[in-house]
Amino acid sequence: MSQHTATLSCGCTIGRLKHPTKGELGIIFCPTHAAAPELLEACKAAKQAIANAISFVNDEAAPTSSTEISTLFAQLYAAIAKATE
Protein backbone atom coordinates (compact mmCIF):
# COMPACT_ATOMS: atom_id res chain seq x y z
CA MET A 1 0.00 0.00 0.00
CA SER A 2 1.13 3.52 -0.65
CA GLN A 3 1.99 6.32 1.78
CA HIS A 4 -0.41 9.04 3.04
CA THR A 5 -2.11 6.79 5.58
CA ALA A 6 -2.75 6.74 9.30
CA THR A 7 -3.33 3.63 11.38
CA LEU A 8 -5.68 4.02 14.33
CA SER A 9 -5.17 2.27 17.67
CA CYS A 10 -7.87 -0.27 16.77
CA GLY A 11 -6.01 -1.28 13.61
CA CYS A 12 -8.16 0.55 11.03
CA THR A 13 -6.12 2.32 8.35
CA ILE A 14 -7.39 5.53 6.77
CA GLY A 15 -6.07 7.76 4.02
CA ARG A 16 -5.12 7.39 0.37
CA LEU A 17 -4.44 3.73 -0.10
CA LYS A 18 -3.46 1.91 -3.24
CA HIS A 19 -4.41 -1.68 -2.63
CA PRO A 20 -2.71 -4.14 -5.03
CA THR A 21 -5.94 -5.91 -6.06
CA LYS A 22 -8.80 -3.62 -4.97
CA GLY A 23 -7.58 -0.27 -6.34
CA GLU A 24 -8.06 2.99 -4.40
CA LEU A 25 -9.54 2.66 -0.94
CA GLY A 26 -10.20 5.20 1.80
CA ILE A 27 -10.50 2.91 4.82
CA ILE A 28 -9.34 -0.59 5.64
CA PHE A 29 -11.22 -1.78 8.71
CA CYS A 30 -9.80 -3.74 11.62
CA PRO A 31 -11.62 -7.04 12.34
CA THR A 32 -13.81 -5.52 15.06
CA HIS A 33 -15.03 -2.63 12.92
CA ALA A 34 -15.41 -4.89 9.87
CA ALA A 35 -17.77 -7.07 11.92
CA ALA A 36 -19.85 -4.14 13.21
CA PRO A 37 -22.81 -4.61 10.80
CA GLU A 38 -23.10 -8.32 11.66
CA LEU A 39 -22.75 -7.59 15.37
CA LEU A 40 -25.53 -5.02 15.17
CA GLU A 41 -27.87 -7.44 13.40
CA ALA A 42 -27.05 -10.22 15.89
CA CYS A 43 -27.76 -7.86 18.79
CA LYS A 44 -31.08 -6.81 17.25
CA ALA A 45 -32.04 -10.47 16.82
CA ALA A 46 -31.00 -11.27 20.40
CA LYS A 47 -33.03 -8.33 21.69
CA GLN A 48 -36.10 -9.60 19.84
CA ALA A 49 -35.59 -13.17 21.08
CA ILE A 50 -35.37 -11.91 24.66
CA ALA A 51 -38.49 -9.79 24.17
CA ASN A 52 -40.30 -12.86 22.79
CA ALA A 53 -39.21 -14.96 25.78
CA ILE A 54 -40.39 -12.29 28.22
CA SER A 55 -43.68 -12.05 26.36
CA PHE A 56 -44.08 -15.83 26.60
CA VAL A 57 -43.54 -15.76 30.36
CA ASN A 58 -45.92 -12.82 30.83
CA ASP A 59 -48.62 -13.69 28.29
CA GLU A 60 -48.17 -17.42 27.68
CA ALA A 61 -47.56 -16.69 23.97
CA ALA A 62 -45.87 -19.20 21.69
CA PRO A 63 -42.22 -19.64 22.70
CA THR A 64 -39.32 -18.75 20.42
CA SER A 65 -38.78 -21.73 18.13
CA SER A 66 -35.60 -23.77 18.22
CA THR A 67 -34.99 -22.71 14.61
CA GLU A 68 -35.02 -19.03 15.63
CA ILE A 69 -32.65 -19.78 18.51
CA SER A 70 -30.31 -21.77 16.23
CA THR A 71 -30.29 -18.91 13.71
CA LEU A 72 -29.59 -16.39 16.47
CA PHE A 73 -26.66 -18.41 17.82
CA ALA A 74 -25.26 -18.83 14.28
CA GLN A 75 -25.41 -15.05 13.75
CA LEU A 76 -23.78 -14.36 17.10
CA TYR A 77 -21.00 -16.90 16.60
CA ALA A 78 -20.28 -15.66 13.05
CA ALA A 79 -20.12 -12.03 14.18
CA ILE A 80 -17.89 -12.82 17.16
CA ALA A 81 -15.59 -14.93 14.99
CA LYS A 82 -15.26 -12.12 12.44
CA ALA A 83 -14.57 -9.55 15.16
CA THR A 84 -11.79 -11.66 16.66
CA GLU A 85 -9.94 -12.74 13.46
C-alpha positions in Angstrom: 0.0 0.0 0.0 1.1 3.5 -0.6 2.0 6.3 1.8 -0.4 9.0 3.0 -2.1 6.8 5.6 -2.8 6.7 9.3 -3.3 3.6 11.4 -5.7 4.0 14.3 -5.2 2.3 17.7 -7.9 -0.3 16.8 -6.0 -1.3 13.6 -8.2 0.5 11.0 -6.1 2.3 8.4 -7.4 5.5 6.8 -6.1 7.8 4.0 -5.1 7.4 0.4 -4.4 3.7 -0.1 -3.5 1.9 -3.2 -4.4 -1.7 -2.6 -2.7 -4.1 -5.0 -5.9 -5.9 -6.1 -8.8 -3.6 -5.0 -7.6 -0.3 -6.3 -8.1 3.0 -4.4 -9.5 2.7 -0.9 -10.2 5.2 1.8 -10.5 2.9 4.8 -9.3 -0.6 5.6 -11.2 -1.8 8.7 -9.8 -3.7 11.6 -11.6 -7.0 12.3 -13.8 -5.5 15.1 -15.0 -2.6 12.9 -15.4 -4.9 9.9 -17.8 -7.1 11.9 -19.8 -4.1 13.2 -22.8 -4.6 10.8 -23.1 -8.3 11.7 -22.7 -7.6 15.4 -25.5 -5.0 15.2 -27.9 -7.4 13.4 -27.0 -10.2 15.9 -27.8 -7.9 18.8 -31.1 -6.8 17.3 -32.0 -10.5 16.8 -31.0 -11.3 20.4 -33.0 -8.3 21.7 -36.1 -9.6 19.8 -35.6 -13.2 21.1 -35.4 -11.9 24.7 -38.5 -9.8 24.2 -40.3 -12.9 22.8 -39.2 -15.0 25.8 -40.4 -12.3 28.2 -43.7 -12.1 26.4 -44.1 -15.8 26.6 -43.5 -15.8 30.4 -45.9 -12.8 30.8 -48.6 -13.7 28.3 -48.2 -17.4 27.7 -47.6 -16.7 24.0 -45.9 -19.2 21.7 -42.2 -19.6 22.7 -39.3 -18.7 20.4 -38.8 -21.7 18.1 -35.6 -23.8 18.2 -35.0 -22.7 14.6 -35.0 -19.0 15.6 -32.7 -19.8 18.5 -30.3 -21.8 16.2 -30.3 -18.9 13.7 -29.6 -16.4 16.5 -26.7 -18.4 17.8 -25.3 -18.8 14.3 -25.4 -15.1 13.7 -23.8 -14.4 17.1 -21.0 -16.9 16.6 -20.3 -15.7 13.1 -20.1 -12.0 14.2 -17.9 -12.8 17.2 -15.6 -14.9 15.0 -15.3 -12.1 12.4 -14.6 -9.6 15.2 -11.8 -11.7 16.7 -9.9 -12.7 13.5 
